Amino acid sequence: GKADVALNHIQKLYALESQLKTVPPDKKYDARQTLAKPLLEQFKSWLDKSSESVTKESLLGAAITYSLNQWPKLMRYLDDGRLNIDNNRAERAIKPFVIGRKAWLFANTKSGAQASAALYSLVETAKINGLEPYDYLCRLLTELPKANTHEQLQQLLPY
């Protein structure tokens, strides 16, 4: 059906991004302009055409309307080879905060909530930089009291 056509367009874009995973940003930019931009133009044409024949209240209609409304934002990744095609990495990074939101409702004080948020931030930053969060926090809490200089503090950063 029509949803399969949309998914096929999206799969082509992700397949291309998979091939470009290790390509430097300047070359990725060039490849996106040459290869991804035409795919996106085809997809946009399909979205425009399909929006006329699908009821806006249907799930597919809502998805098409959303895609068209977000189109300029979707195209932005073409302009910079350092950008990802999606925000999945950011979504994964904030997931613990979303989950923790309910727990923070029960933080007894503002400073308690801030301490929890700081801890989550350290854990997620360690993960992003390929460190085991528990090991990093143990090292940080052991070494931080001994750090007296800016350089020593810099060495404790997870990146």
Stockholm file with secondary structure:
# STOCKHOLM 1.0

chainA/1-159         GKADVALNHIQKLYALESQLKTVPPDKKYDARQTLAKPLLEQFKSWLDKSSESVTKESLLGAAITYSLNQWPKLMRYLDDGRLNIDNNRAERAIKPFVIGRKAWLFANTKSGAQASAALYSLVETAKINGLEPYDYLCRLLTELPKANTHEQLQQLLPY
#=GR chainA/1-159 SS CHHHHHHHHHHHHHHHHHHTTTSCHHHHHHHIIIIIHHHHHHHHHHHHHHHTTSCTTSHHHHHHHHHHHTHHHHHGGGGCTTSCSSSHHHHHHHHHHHHHHHHHTTCSSHHHHHHHHHHHHHHHHHHHTTCCHHHHHHHHHHHGGGCCSHHHHHHTSCC
#=GC SS_cons         CHHHHHHHHHHHHHHHHHHTTTSCHHHHHHHIIIIIHHHHHHHHHHHHHHHTTSCTTSHHHHHHHHHHHTHHHHHGGGGCTTSCSSSHHHHHHHHHHHHHHHHHTTCSSHHHHHHHHHHHHHHHHHHHTTCCHHHHHHHHHHHGGGCCSHHHHHHTSCC
//
